[in-house]
Amino acid sequence: MRRIIEALLYVLRWGCPWRLLPDSFPPWGTAYGWFSELRDGGVFESLNHHLFQRDRARLGRAP
């Protein structure tokens, strides 16, 4: 799973198409499949929400 997350971060960082992922990552279809599942399952939205709330609490603001 770590390599999948690293592949997702690679695509986000460098903006490359999924099909051009370097060979050091899992096949692009596998990485994209996981990305789609996480996106469609609301994982990224939930993660963003919780990090936002945590940062507001850290700054002493109302969540």
C-alpha positions as CSV (number, residue, x, y, z in Angstrom):
1,M,0.0,0.0,0.0
2,R,2.9,2.3,0.7
3,R,4.0,2.1,-3.0
4,I,0.5,3.0,-4.1
5,I,0.4,6.1,-1.9
6,E,3.9,7.1,-3.2
7,A,2.6,6.7,-6.7
8,L,-0.4,8.9,-5.9
9,L,1.9,11.6,-4.5
10,Y,4.2,11.3,-7.5
11,V,1.4,12.0,-9.9
12,L,0.2,14.9,-7.7
13,R,3.7,16.4,-7.4
14,W,4.9,16.1,-10.9
15,G,1.6,16.2,-12.8
16,C,2.4,13.3,-15.0
17,P,-0.3,11.2,-16.6
18,W,-1.0,7.9,-14.8
19,R,0.2,5.9,-17.8
20,L,3.7,7.5,-17.5
21,L,4.4,6.4,-13.9
22,P,8.0,5.2,-13.7
23,D,8.5,1.4,-13.5
24,S,9.6,1.7,-9.9
25,F,5.9,2.1,-9.0
26,P,3.1,-0.4,-9.3
27,P,1.4,-0.6,-12.7
28,W,-0.5,2.6,-13.5
29,G,-3.8,0.8,-13.6
30,T,-3.3,-0.5,-10.0
31,A,-2.4,3.0,-8.7
32,Y,-5.2,4.7,-10.6
33,G,-7.7,2.0,-9.4
34,W,-6.8,2.7,-5.8
35,F,-6.9,6.5,-6.4
36,S,-10.4,6.1,-7.8
37,E,-11.6,3.9,-4.9
38,L,-10.2,6.4,-2.4
39,R,-11.7,9.4,-4.3
40,D,-15.1,7.8,-4.8
41,G,-15.2,6.6,-1.2
42,G,-14.7,10.1,0.1
43,V,-11.4,9.4,1.8
44,F,-9.7,12.5,0.5
45,E,-12.6,14.7,1.5
46,S,-12.6,13.2,5.0
47,L,-8.9,13.5,5.4
48,N,-9.0,17.2,4.3
49,H,-11.9,17.9,6.7
50,H,-10.1,16.4,9.7
51,L,-6.8,18.1,8.9
52,F,-8.6,21.4,8.5
53,Q,-10.4,21.0,11.8
54,R,-7.2,20.0,13.6
55,D,-5.3,23.0,12.2
56,R,-8.0,25.3,13.3
57,A,-7.9,23.8,16.8
58,R,-4.1,24.2,16.9
59,L,-4.5,27.9,16.1
60,G,-7.1,28.3,18.8
61,R,-10.0,28.9,16.4
62,A,-13.5,27.4,16.5
63,P,-13.7,24.3,14.5
